[in-house]
Amino acid sequence: MGFYLIVASMLLGLLALKIGFSQFKEKKDKFLSILTSLARLALVLVAVWLGWPK
């Protein structure tokens, strides 16, 4: 189950990265761009934490 959570977190992080960069390029909504960047960072950190050997 942990492997699937790592993969899901990675995919959601990549999706948030794509959304954040596309909004940052358009300079449409800086708040939403910052929010998606924070979500991406959180998802990447969760994936690293789940993958870290315990």
Secondary structure, DSSP 8 states (H G I E B T S, - for coil): -HHHHHHHHHHHHHHHHHHHHHHHHHTS-HHHHHHHHHHHHHHHHHHHHHHS--
